[in-house]
Amino acid sequence: MNLTLHTYWRSSAAWRVRTVLGLKGLAWDTVPHDLRINAQQAPEYLARNPQGLVPALEIDGAVLTQSLAIIEYLEERFPQPPVLPADPLERARVRAFALAIACDVHPVQNLRVLRMLRARGLDQAAVDGWAREVMESGLAACARLIDDRSGPFCFGEAITLADVVLIPQLANARRFGARTDYPRLEAIEAHALAHPAFAAALPAAQPDADPA
Ligand SMILES: N[C@@H](CCC(=O)N[C@@H](CS)C(=O)NCC(=O)O)C(=O)O
């Protein structure tokens, strides 16, 4: 089986997929697309993903888009180790946490939305303020969603999709100077980054990363 990930080193959505590929012990080829120069809008890439967003994952020639759909596919096809709990109620809670970020935070502050705001006349400071506000309210809600939980990861002892989605969003928030000092979220981040799959998925570890 050949896996090819269309990615960008700093993309949080691609980062989620890199993490799960690593957790499941899969090997993949990387095709980088530099979002700064709009490589995601090149016709060859739009033929794969008409949304013009990374990531996309090619599996033996079939193309999958949307990071959470890709992760659910990987979970079904390669169940071990799982990133979703066995219990349906817990699965729903893990998914809800992940979607709180992936549906309600990240899309409102991704590159194209920030570019649209800029194009409509907001100055850079106002655009960055928008991104910070979206991220701070989202992360505050995420911290509350798991404030009755304990353990090294969001939902206890095992890594789940919630951790996979949280880690890139925390990094993204820091890039914009948004508040991230939620003790439990930062403790989860420290535990996660000690895992080789999370460490290997870090932006700086990607072949297309800018030199440090
Ligand atoms: N919901 C999508 C979001 C994908 C997304 O927004 N990707 C960003 C990078 S994190 C992107 O390609 N941005 C390019 C742009 O906004 O033009 C997913 O989870 O895959």
The ligand as a Tripos MOL2 file, in Angstrom:
@<TRIPOS>MOLECULE
LIG
   20    19     1     0     0
SMALL
NO_CHARGES

@<TRIPOS>ATOM
      1 N1        -11.4500   21.1950    7.4820 N.3       1 LIG1
      2 C1        -10.2270   21.0180    6.7310 C.3       1 LIG1
      3 C2         -9.3840   22.2520    6.9120 C.3       1 LIG1
      4 C3         -8.2060   22.2800    5.9730 C.3       1 LIG1
      5 C4         -7.4940   23.6210    6.0380 C.2       1 LIG1
      6 O1         -8.0840   24.6640    6.3940 O.2       1 LIG1
      7 N2         -6.2290   23.5920    5.6560 N.am      1 LIG1
      8 C5         -5.4580   24.8080    5.6690 C.3       1 LIG1
      9 C6         -4.1130   24.5910    6.3330 C.3       1 LIG1
     10 S1         -4.3230   24.1430    8.0270 S.3       1 LIG1
     11 C7         -5.2070   25.2390    4.2430 C.2       1 LIG1
     12 O2         -4.9930   24.4410    3.3630 O.2       1 LIG1
     13 N3         -5.2720   26.5530    4.0470 N.am      1 LIG1
     14 C8         -5.0350   27.1340    2.7690 C.3       1 LIG1
     15 C9         -5.9010   28.3030    2.5650 C.2       1 LIG1
     16 O3         -6.5860   28.7100    3.5180 O.co2     1 LIG1
     17 O4         -5.8830   28.8300    1.4470 O.co2     1 LIG1
     18 C10        -9.5050   19.7550    7.2290 C.2       1 LIG1
     19 O5         -9.6820   19.4270    8.3990 O.co2     1 LIG1
     20 O6         -8.8070   19.1200    6.4320 O.co2     1 LIG1
@<TRIPOS>BOND
     1     1     2 1
     2     2     3 1
     3     2    18 1
     4     3     4 1
     5     4     5 1
     6     5     6 2
     7     5     7 1
     8     7     8 1
     9     8     9 1
    10     8    11 1
    11     9    10 1
    12    11    12 2
    13    11    13 1
    14    13    14 1
    15    14    15 1
    16    15    16 2
    17    15    17 1
    18    18    19 2
    19    18    20 1
@<TRIPOS>SUBSTRUCTURE
     1 LIG1         1 GROUP 0 **** ****
